[in-house]
């Protein structure tokens, strides 16, 4: 029976577990049902998560953004326990190797740059980018405005053991084991946040005349009714895509990667350094990710099947594995997980009384690790803007859909930028990325603008973007993009810029003396834990 328009939204049904489902459940419960760490006697929301017993989490390493620190703190998870239980390590950004141009000759250093998580030093006071441009031949942009390029190359952590949980000297997110993370979230949600967990198959979706979803029929538990349904069913998009028929907008003509090979490998020995950034190494038809967890590495090759056969991709991956650890050079093909990627997103994330979060709403590729960040944004947006009743739901849904669309357009532009400004020439994959018919017009216009003036906040068309102007600066100038020198600089601003550059150098030297190695800090966390405040 259709819910009365002004009846309060009370029963939330989430379809699908994994990181998306359990993070969403935790964020909703923390926002509406928990006060001072305790679930209310009469919680506002009744949250049920239905998870198929046959769907396994893809157990490869995943990367998060710094926003995950706030999320974990908000839902009441200790950082120490998170690191211990999820094989987690610290991530300070993404290092891009050989993206600028074709591979170097043997014996020559690799061309690389870092997209760090820390914003440029003094960014709230002055945009340093125009003042760096005259010095671009003597110092990289990342080194001039941030300490993280230097510190990650030294293998250092973003904080010390005395730094309280979720605080930092350098901004950071995490690398984590996705399977262990999902299990930790599930236990936390069911044991501490009052979320009901139903392990069952959804066999039928019962709709209402107005298009809303009324209930889900499950194989063992019968009908499960809800006021609001959240689709976290992954690429299947069971509710939003299959039932509500919200169109899928393919982006394959812009971003070509549609396959991935993933494998878990050990370190060469127990004392091997743990990188505190994701390593992204360009290949002839894609790129290889290398994520260092506490006890192993998660490595994978994401590539375009239009430019590369699966067997050639496997050979590229095996070659990489042999270079990082000769002991795993003979990894058998059976140990590799083979993944298909359908790059694109749904035209809307919210239709009627259903919102999709995670891969049910869309996925492009793992470059820059935006997937979990989008889950966090979606779940937090829903939690803070939860409709009071069905009567106001469509108004809120329209507002959320508008922001959702803007986020996807920016993600597409930002990811495409990495390929578009590359000067790799040997392989068709890289040349094809620069073909005009694969470049969004809005990005082409911005690149024309940025040849005359550096990207700035004025180029970001909305508040709270996923990628700030600094991210575009780090990638553009890390890739060697050329912007004309500014024609006029105020002497007072030049003096302030020089002061900020000097402060950054001093800070880098101080941190390089005082921060521990990434592996050393992770070992200390497992032994003693962080300080709590």
C-alpha positions, 0 to 999 in steps of 0.5 A: 500500500502506498505510503501517505505523502506526509508520513515520516521516512522511517524504514530504510532498505539497502540492497547490497553490502560491500564497502558501499552498502555498509558505509552507507548504513553506518553513515545513516545510523551515525547521523540519525540514530546515534548520540554520544556513541549510543544508539537511541532507544527509539531510533529515527531510522529502521535500517535493514541491509539485504546482502546476497550470500553468493556475492563475494567482495573483490578482495584487491586493495583499494585506495581512499581519499582523506575524507575517509578519516572523517567518515571513520571517526563519525561512525565511531571506528578507532583508527588503530583498530581500522589499521589492524583489522583491515591491513590498512596503510597510509596513502598521501597521494598518487605517483604517476610513473612514465605518464609524460612520455614513452618509457626511458632507456635502461639506466635512465631515471623514470619520469614521475610526479606526485598528485599529493593530498595536501593542498599547496602551502598557504593556499588560503592566503595566496595561489602560488601557481603563477609565482612558480611558473617562472621557476618551473625549469628548476623545481617541480610544482609539487616540490615547490608548494608541498612537502609530500613529493619529497617525503613519499620518495623517502618512504616516510609516513604522514604522522608519528605515533604520538599524533592522535588518531585521524590527526596528521602532519601531512594530509592522508587517506588509506590503502586497505583490504576491501574484503576485510574493510567490508567485514569490519563495517558489517560487524560495527553496523550490526553490533554497535549501530543497530543495523539489521543484516539480512543474508538473502536473495532478492527475487522480485521488486514490488512497485507502486502505481506512482513508480515508487518501490513498495517492497522487495520479495526475498527467497527466505525472508519474504516481503521486506517493505521500505519507505526509501530504498538504497541500491548498492547492488554494484554494476547489476544496479538491480533497483535503479537500473534494472527495475526503474530503467534509469539510462546508463550513460557510457563514457567508453568513447572518452575513457577507453579502459574496460578490462582489469587484471588484479593480483595480490603479491607478497613483499620481497621480504618482511623489511621491504618499504611500504609506499605511502602513495599509490604507484600508477605506472603507464603501460602501452595500453593502460596503466598498472596500479601498485598499492602497498598494504601492511602485509602485501601489495595489491597490483593490477593492470587496467587497460583497453581491450580495443588496444590490447589482447588479454594475453598481452595484458597478462604478459605486461603484468607478469613483467611488472611483477617480476621487476618488483619481486623476482619471487613472484615472476612465475605467478600463475594465470589462475591467481589473477582476478579478471575484471570487466569495466563498463565505464559510465554512470546512470543519468540520475542517482535518485529516481522515485524513492530509490537512490543508488550509491557506489557502482550501482550508480556508475564507475569509470576506472580506478585512476585517482580512486574516486569510487569510495570518495563518491560513496562517502559523498552520496551517503553523507549527502543522503544522511544530511538531506534525508527527506522528512517525508515522501512529499518533499522527496522529489525536490531533494532528489532533483537537487542531489541529482544536479550535484551528482551530474556535476561530480561525474562531469568533473571526474570525467574531465579530470581523468581524461586530462591525465591522458590528454596531456601525455606526450607518449607517442609509441602506442595507439592507445595514448595517441587515440586519447588525444583524438579530438572526437574523444575529448569533451568540449568543456575540457578542450576549452579549459586547456586552451585557457590554461595555456595562457593562465594557470587553473584557479578556483574561478575555473571550478564551476561549483562549490565543494568540488571533488577535485579542487583547482590545485589537483588540476595544477598538480597533474598539469604541471607534473605532466609538463604542461606549458602555461605562459608566464604571468605578465604582471605580478604585484611586488607585495604578492611576489614577496609573500610568495617567496616567503611561502616557498621558503616556509615550505622548504623549511617544513619539508626539511623538518618533517624529513628529520622527524617523520618515521618510515611508513612501515615503522609507523604501521608496525608501531600502530599494531603494537601500541596504537595511536594516542586518543583525544 
